Amino acid sequence: MRFVTLAGRILFALIFVASTAGHFTRAEIDMAAAHGVPLASILVQVSGLIALAGGLSVATGYKARIGAWLLALFLVPVTFIMHNFWTVQDPATAQLQQIMFLKNISMLGGAFLIAYFGAGPLSVDAWLTNRSYESYPAQKPERRVA
């Protein structure tokens, strides 16, 4: 099961890391500006850095709880601003935006789970925790079984 947690973290983080480059393109900045994002040329790039930092944090399991909160910070405004399907007139486009909205909501749920439970056993966080207590085994905390 340890490998399932690792695979889940990597698969979850993949979309954030892979989409980072788009946040630095004129097309993505213009699309955000068209959706009413203020200071789009700055905020889109900042959001890309937040998504990259959060995605790498979750994927590696280093400070994964913080990384998950970064992804939540990224997802909330992006979901409600960029995928506001309730304002779209064309039915096909509205359906596509609703799917994208729900995808982001489900990813927000995943980020909340990681923020609560942490990275799991095969992670930098677990390695650092175990390493820091190796010389003091009497003080090693009990492991929670999830």
N, C-alpha and C positions, 0 to 999 in steps of 0.2 A: 504493500500500500504506500510505502514511502515514495516510490517512483510515480505513483498516480498523483500525489501532491505536487511533485516537481513538474510533471508534465502539465498538470492543470495550471500552475503558475506561469509556465512558459507560454502555453497556448493562450491564456488570458492576456498576457502582456504583449504578445506578438502584434496585435492590431495597433497598439499605441506606439510601439517602436517603429513598425513598418510605415506608419502614416506620418511620421515626423517630417520627412523631407518635404512633403506637400505643404506644410505650414510656412515654408519659405519661398513659395512660388507666387507669382503675380496672380495667377488664376484663382488660387485659394483665398488670397487676400481680397481680391475683387469680389469673389462670391460672398465672403463674410460681410464686406461693406454693403453689398446689395441686400443682405439680410438685416441691415441696420446696426451692425457692430460698430461702436464708436472707436476711433483710433485703430482701425482694422490693421493697418500696416505694422503697428506695434503689438497689439493684443493677440493677433493670430500667431506671430512669431513667439511671443511669450507663452501662449498656450501650447505651442509645439514643444518648447523646452520643458514645460511642466509635464506633458504627456510622455516625453522621452525619459525624464528623470524618474517619474513614477513607474513607467513600464520597465525600465532597467532594474529599478529597485525591487519590484515584485518578481521579475524573472530570475534574478540572482538570489533573491531572498535576503538581501542586505537592507536592513531597516525597512522591511516589507510593509509594516503597519503604516509608517509614514508615507511610503510610496503609494499605498492604497488610498490614503487620504488625498494625496496629490492627484491621483486619477479621479477621485470623486470631485475634487475641486475643478478639474478639467471637464468632467462629464456634465455636471449640472448646467452651467451656462450654455455649453455647446448643444446639449440636447434640446433645451427649451428655445434657444435662439435660431439654431440652424435647421432644426427638424420640427418646426411648428406647423404640423400638417393641418391643424384646424383653421389656418388662414389661407390655405391653398385652394384655388378654384377648380383647377383641372383634376378630375377624379383619379386618373392614373398617377399623376404626380403626388396627389394627396395620399394615395395608398402607399406609394414608395416612401414618402416622408414618414408616414405612420410606422412602417416597418423599421425604418432607421431610428425613429424615436424609441420604439419598444426594444430594439437591439441595445441602444444606449442605456435604457432603464435596466435591462437585465445585466449589463456590464456594471452598472452602478451597484446593483445587488452583489455581484461578485467582489467588487472593491470593498463593500461593507463587510463581507465575510472575511476577507483577508485582513482588513483593519481590525477586526475583532479577534480572529483566531491566530493571526500571524502567518509566517511563511511555511511552517511545517518542518519536518525532520531533515530533509536534504536541502539545506539552505545555509547561506553565510551566517545568518542570525543564529541558527542552531549550532553551527560549528563554533562561533565565537562564545556562545553561552556555555557550551560544554568545555571549551578550552579554558575559559576564565575560572572554572571551578575545579579543574584537574588537580591543582596543587592543594586544594582545600576540600577534599571529598566529604568531610563532615558537614560542610555548609552547602553542598549541592542541593538545589531546590528539587522538590518532587515534581515529576513530569505529569502534566495533565493528560489524561486519555480522552481523546475526542471521539 
